[in-house]
């Protein structure tokens, strides 16, 4: 280990209490979405970064009140660009009654930091910002650029956040990206399933429920039409060899954290019938019905593949219409990519245990980077009560990801 790297690791160790207080401070700054006002949080971070020399900071607002913050730090000579991406907005608190702590209190007790957004993802933001600060303190020891791309719109789709930055801010596009969204310090997430959200509607003929011979029940028409769509779960999924092996190798570590069955979920198409609506009352024949389906597909299956199956099943039906609400292809970074290897090695050192490399069933803003061709890894704290009452981040997790973000960035930019 180089003396510079040893010094950087020592600095991480001296800042163990600071990272906890900074995360708690972020939690105390309200950034619920809706309404999605991230200006106070962006201002807090901007003020902190303004104390660093040689850092270019700017706010980017595509749609009020979602403020994005971009900070650029140049190393001692030209080289590669590494981006820390993360979202400033959080889920709404909702009804505070079930909480045993102040949702915006940032309470620290029993090894945990409590509050809305603590794990999703203010812990990740704290780790990336302080890693950026440490890089600023040794900027002549590495090459290229380190960039913070902190966005104000992730919880509602990312159109005015990461998607906007990638389309309009050149510095936000890097050679590699680290994202501290919620997950686990024991799993580096290198890819995500694709998603296809679909609305299916059925038309019937209304009448009284006693006179079924005079009507056509739209709900029954819809239920029949949905069966072949639900059968997509049985569609063969030829995963790329590297991904199939990665999922299998990760199973002993990843499933105890994320639940038994995660590996099968990652390997196969899943269909969730999330909403179904129709009918006015029990004794009328419904003239319309609607279903919303969340279809997730693994690497090796494409959106056109699945659309073709849906069209084959639904297009011939005269009383059925369907439309795509949202879509995104499966995306992943190769398991043997340099960034993945660096995070894996640093994570094993920071946690003192076995660390898996795996995909995640859900999606994050990392998908926009991967689809842009930027190798990306999500590495953050465990998701504890995420979006629910008494959300919290483990302090041990926070300290681990702080070390991993810092050392991985230094290693990558020192190559």
GIKA-V30218 format. One record per helix or strand of 2 or more residues. SS is the DSSP state (a for helix, b for strand). FROM is the first residue (numbers start at 1). TO is the last residue. Records with the same first field share a line. If there is no record, write none. Layout:
# GIKA-V30218
SS=FROM-TO + FROM-TO
This chain:
# GIKA-V30218
a=3-14 + 16-27 + 39-49 + 96-98 + 118-136 + 139-141 + 162-168 + 170-172 + 212-214 + 218-234 + 241-258 + 262-267 + 303-314 + 338-351 + 366-371 + 395-414
b=55-63 + 66-74 + 77-87 + 108-109 + 112-114 + 143-151 + 176-179 + 183-184 + 187-192 + 194-203 + 207-208 + 270-278 + 284-285 + 288-297 + 320-328 + 331-332 + 356-360 + 375-378 + 392-394
